[in-house]
Amino acid sequence: MTDLPGIVITGGSGRMGQMLIKSVLESDVCALAGVLERSGHAWVGQDVGVAMGGAAVGVVVSDDVGATFEGAQAVIDFTAPAATVAFAEVAARAGVVHVIGTTGLSEDDITALDATAQNGVIVRAGNMSLGVNLLVQLTKKVAAALDEDFDIEVIEAHHHHKVDAPSGTALMLGEAAAEGRGVALKDVSDSGRDGITGARTRGDIGFSAIRGGDIVGEHDVLFAAAGERIKLTHIATDRAIFARGALKAAIWGQGKPAGAYSMLDVLGLADE
C-alpha cells in the first residue's frame, strides 16, 4: 500500500493512455491505482505492465468502471466524448477528481460535464501543456489589442491518426481570440473552407487543419493585416508534456471544492 494519491487511467491501450501509465509509474507523487479498457478488449484481465510489453506492475486492466474508481483519488481521461461524459458521473459519485483531456466534445457534452461538476471536481482542457496555456493567454491579449483590420487564423497540425478537427487546442485558441475581441466564437468561426467560398468576412476567426505523419501537435495563431503579420506559435515534440500536465492537474484537484476547472486554474494563469 502507498499513501500517494491513486490515479486511474482510462483507455490504457491508446498512445496517450500508455504515456500516462508510464508517467504515473515513474512518478514519485502519485501511484497507479487502476487502468480501464472497454469490455472485450484484449488487455482486460492482464497485468498492464505485461500488456505493454514489459514486466508485471501489479495492476490488472479492468472494464469495471465503478470498481476501478473506488478508492482512487483521481482519474485521467483521454478517451472519447460519450465515454468521458459517462465516466464523469461515476467519478463524481466516487469523489474522484476527473481530469479530462478528451477532445471533440460537443456543446451538449460540455453542458453535461458542467452539470456533473456541481457534484464533483472536473479539470478539463483541450491541451494540458504549460506552453499552450501560456499561448492561450497571449492570444487573448493580442486579440484584445488589435482591431478587426487583423484577420485571425488558427493553424494546427497533428498526426494522421487524429480523428477530430479543429483540434481541441485550436478551439481553445479560437475561444481565447474571441474572448479577447468580446465576441462568441460560434458567431465568428470560419472553418472547412472548400471551393469558391467568397471573400473572408471581416472579424471572422478562421481554422486550418493539417494531418500527416507522426506530428505530435503544432499550433500557430496568425494575426494578418495589410502590410504586417504577427504569429504566435507552439510546437510539441513529445506527448509526455501532456501527461505531465495531466498529472499536475490530478494532484492539484485534491481537496478542491466541486466545480469545473481548467489548466489555467491549475497553473495559476486564470484571470482574477
Disulfide bonds with the S-S distance in Angstrom:
none
